[in-house]
Structures are given as C-alpha cells and as structure tokens.
Amino acid sequence: MNEQNNLSEYSDPEIYDLENSDFEPDGPFILSLAKKLGGKVLELGCGTGRVTIPLAQSGVDIVGLDVVPGMIDLARKKSGELPIEWIVADVRTFQLGQKFRLIFESGSVFHHMLTLQDQEAYLARVREHLEDDGQWVLSLFFPKLHHLVSTDEEEEWFTTQHPDGYEIKVSGIDKYDALRQTKTETAYRRWTEPGGKAMTHFAPLSLRYIFPQEMEALLHYNGFEVLERYGDSDLSPLTNESRFLIYICQKRKINETENK
C-alpha cells in the first residue's frame, strides 16, 4: 500500500470527527501531565482537535500537528478564537524551529510508521523538538492474538448517527501480514442520504504492531529513557491483560562510546 492510500481512512474529516469526538479517557491524563510540567505542548497526529481543543480551553499552550490538511481545516474551524497553532506536516520530517516541554500522541500515530526507517525518523523528530527536561508520551495498542489474525469475510464493526439523522454502518475486513507485522483494516461505511441515495465509502488502513520489548529497545537506541509505563490512561500498571502500551519518556544522555 502506498503512503497516499494509507491516508484514505482520514479523507472525510467530518465522519472521522463523528467517530472520534470523546475527550475521555486519555485527555484528562494528558491535561494533568501538561499542567504539572508547564510550558508549551505539541500534539502529533492531532486530527480534528479531539484532545487539542479541550487542552487549550483549559489554558494549555498547545500546537496541533497533522499530515492531513482537511483534518487541520476542520480543527481550526472548531477551535474558533482559541490560541492554538495548527500545522500541516509529517511526523517523520517536521521542522518547527522550537522545543516543547511536553510532546504527545493520542491517536496511535506510531502504528502508522510501517518501516524501521519511518519509526526512527519519527523518533528523531521528537527528540529534536523535546526540551532536555521535557517529556514525551507514546500510546500504542498492546498486540493481542485477536489483533494478529485475518478475516475472510466482512464483519460488522459499529454504527454511528450522523447529525442529519441517518445512520452510518461500519464494517470491515482485516488482513494480517506476520512478516511485516502490519494489519490492513479495510473499513466499509454505508449510509442512505436524506434524498434516498445509497452511499458506500471504503478505506484501507495499514498499521504496524509492535511489542513491548521491541518498543523499549527502539526507544533506548534512539535516545530515550522510559520514565514510566502504563497499561491504560487511568495509569493502571502494564500487565499481560492491558489494552495499551503507554510510555512516558525523556531524552537519554548518549555517551561518546554510543556515538561511535
């Protein structure tokens, strides 16, 4: 799958916003950390501002960055006069010329890095933009057996209610590639518009799954130290039953031997 096709899931910001509008549960966790650290905050993969806007409303000085222009356009429209800086950029290549006290992602952005080169480019940009005593929050899905399977037939996923009153039914097919550690989720959204026209929108999305020991090695060898790790945004301990891998990191001092 090429890079452009892998963004098709985000081609309709209004539908995305409809399905991803809840500040809970990760927002309060980030807000608490932002308040404790103080200073400027950068959100990577901010989407339509699900977390960014409530943080700004709570007085956080924040920048929202996303690679999809339509997402940023809708976020800017929703945020009104709030003092949020919105930036369209790729997490692998962004250059903002400033450093941040807190950098975070809440939309599993790291899963969108499909190769080691992508992952390390992303980590390098975070390290470059993080203050020396700042912190970075990385949030991932904890890979479980049910994530690492393929489905032969389309399955019903969920249904949402459009503000105009009609239902959008979402179903999909999963294909897991064990060699690449990627799962391609192809989502089908079907609805009937008020005029009676039947609509179908499908969007494939490839995500790379990564395991705890693999992630912690990547962090170490790319210049980060893990300060804390949790299994959910309620700060519950990381266990075999956890839904997420949440790491709070800071920049690690790299000695001359490692640089050789």
N, C-alpha and C positions, 0 to 999 in steps of 0.2 A: 504493500500500500504506500503510495507516495504521500508526502507531507501535506499537500493541499487537501487530498481526500480525507486525511485523518482529522481535518477540522470541520467536516460536514456536519457532525453532531451539533456544532455550535453556529450553524448558518442561520438559524432563526432565533435571535436573542429573546424575543417575546415568549416563545414556547419554553426556551431554557429558563427564563425568569419565572415562568409559571410553575415549573417543576423544581426550582431551586430558590425558594424565597425565604426560607426559615433561618433566622439568626442563631437559633439554638441548634445543636448543643455546643458547637465549637466556638461560637462568637464570644460568649462570656469568659471562656478560658483565655482567649487572645486578649480581650479587653483587660482582664485582671493583670496579665503579664505586661501589657503596654503601659498601664498605669504605674506598675511597680518600677519598670525600667525608666520611664520618661523618655523624652527625645522623639525624634522622627521615626516613623514606621513605614515600611514598604510591604505591600501585599503583592505577591506574584500569582498570576492567574486569577485576577480579581473578578472576572466575569462581569455581571451586571451590577456588582456592588452589594451583594447579599451581606457580606461582613463589613466591607469598607465603609458603607454609608452609616450604619449604626455606630461604628467606632468613631467616625468623625462627629456624629451627633453627640457623642459622649466626651468630646473635647480632644480626641487623639489627632495629632498632626500626621496625616497619612497620605501616601502616594499609592494609587492603584494602577497596576500594570497588567495588560493582557495582550495577546497576539492577534485577537480578532477585532477588527475595527468596529463592527456592529455592536459587539458587547460593550465597548467603551462608549460608543454613542448613546446607547440606552442608559448606561450607568451615569453618564454626565447629565442626561435629561432628568433622571430620577433624583439626582443629588441637588438639583436646584442651585441655591446660592452657597451651599456648604463649601468651605475652603479645601477641597480635595484636588490634588493634581492627578489628572488622568493621562496615562501614557500608553500608546500602542507600540509594543516591542516584543521581541522573542526572548524568553528567559535564557537562552544559550548565548545571546550576543548583545544584550542591552548594555549601554554605557551612559550612566546618568551623571557622572561627574560629582557625586556626593556619596556620603556614607550614612548609614542608618543604625539607630540604636536597637531596633527590632526589625527582622525580616521574617515573613511567614508565608506559607501557602495553606489554603484550606480546601482546595479543590483537587487534591491528589495530582498536582502538576507533574511531580517526579515520575509518575506512572506513564506520562506521555513521552518520556525520554526513552526511545526504543533501542538505542545502541549505547555502548560504553562511552563512545565519543560524545554523544548527546549528554549523557549523565555528567561526565567530567566537565564539559563546557558550562553546564548549568551550575555545578558546584563552584567552578572558578569565578563565575559572575557574582554568586552570592558572597563568596569570601572577599572579593574585591570591593563590594559595596557595604560590607558589615564593619561597624566600628570595632576597634580592638577588644573592647569590653562589652560589645553588644551580643545579642543572642538571636539565633535562627531556629524557627520551629518548622519541622518537616513532618508531614502527616501522610501516612500510607495505609492502604488496606493490608491486613495481615493475611498472606496467602493461605487458604484452606483448600481441602480436597475439592469442595464443590466449585471453587474458582477455576480449577485446573482441569476442566473437562470440556468436551464439545457436545453440543446438542444437534441432533439430526433434523429435528422438526422445530418450527416456530412455536414459542411458548408465550403465554400471556404474562406481562410484567406488572402493569398497573394502569389505572385510569385517572385522568385529571379533568377538571372542569374549567373550560375556557370562560373568561369574564363575559363573553357574549351569550353564554348559556348552553353551549353544546359540549359534549364530552369528547375527549381525545383519548383513544385507546392505544396503549403502547405495548407492543410485543417484540420478540426478538429471537435471534439465533446466536449462539456462542461457538467460536472455533478456537481451540487452544493449540498453540504451537510450542511443544515442550522444548525444542532445541533453542528457540529464540526467547522462551519464557514470556511469550506475548499471547494475550487473548484478544480476539477481534469480536467485539459485540456489535452486531448489526441490528439497530433499532428500527422498528416499523411503527409509525404514528398514523392512525387513521381517524378521520372525523368527517362529518357531514356539515357543510356550511349552512347558515340560515336560509340561503336560497335553494338548498337541496343538492348542491354539488358535492359528490363524494371525493375526498382528498386522501392521498397516501404520500407520506414522506418517509424515505428510508435513509439511514445514515450509519455507515460503518465507523467504528472507533477501535483502534488498536491500543492496548495498554500493556506495558511490561510489568510483570510481577517480580517482586524482589523480596528475598528472605532476610530475617533479622541479622544473621551473621554476615551475610553478603553486604547488607546496607551499612553495617557498622565498620566493616573493612573499607568500604568506599569512602565513608566519612573520614576515617583515620588517614588514609593515604592521600586524601585531597585536602588535608589541612584543617580538620575539625576535631573537636573533642566533644563527646556526648556528656552533657551535664546531668540530664535526667531523661528517663524514658518511661512512657505510659502506654496502657492498652486502650485508653479512650480519653476523651476530652474532659471527663469528670475526674481525671488524674488517678484513676484506678491502676493498680500495678499491671505490668505487662506479663501475661501468662499464656499458656497454650490455648486458652479459651478466648483471648482478647480478639476484638474485631479489628483493631487498628494497631499500627506501629507509630507512635508519636515520639519524636526526639526533640529535645531542647539542646541546642549545640552552641558552642562558641568557637572562635578561631583558635587553633592549636599552634603553639610556637614550634616552628620547624627548625631543627638544628642544622649546622653546616653539613654533617655527615649524610643526612637525609637528602640534602640538595645535590649531592654528588652523583 
